[in-house]
């Protein structure tokens, strides 16, 4: 399914009175999930333990996965 079809399907499921902010929030989430799945497929991930350490220490960026 291409991006246009994904967006169309997502918006069809929303209530008629949905706000633009909610649509943007959902599009952002959808993009992040797609990016994460692509990174996982390419083995561009870090362990949960390393992610917790980075989060706790405030070092690195969890948005940029490391190969390992």
N, C-alpha and C positions, 0 to 999 in steps of 0.2 A: 504494500500500500504506500503510495507516495504521500508527501507532506500535505499537499492540498486535500487529499482524501481523508487523511488523519484529522486535519483541522475541521473539515466539514462534518465528519462523524462526531467529533468532540462537541461541536457547537449544536448539533441536532439534539444532543442529550441534555442540554442546559435548559433551564426554565426560560420562559419568554421575557421575564423581567430581569434577566441577568445583567450585571453592570459590566462596562468595558474593563474596569479594573480586575474583575473576576476572570474575564476571558484572558486578559494579559497574564494574570497569575497562573492560570492553567496552561497556557502556551509555554510559559517559562518553565514550568514543572515538566511538561512533556518533552521539551528540548533537553533539559538536564537528564532526564531518564534515558532518552535516546543516546545522548553522549556517553553516559555511564555504561550502557549496554555495549556500545561500540568499543569503549576502552576495555571492558571485560573480555570481549571477543578477541581483542588484540593483546591480551595479557598485560595491559597497562594498569595494573592494580597494585595496591599495597595491602599488607595483612591488616586485620582488624586491630591487632596489638600495636602495630606501627602507627595506624591512624589515630588510635587513642593517645599514644605518646605525643604525636604532633599536635593534636587538639589541646591536650593538657599543657604542653610547653608553649603553645602559640607559635610554633615554628612551622615553616613550610606552608603550603596551601593545599587543603583537601580538594580544591577544584582542579589541581594539576596532579594527576596520578603518576606515581613513579613505577618504573618497571622493576620487578623484583620478586 
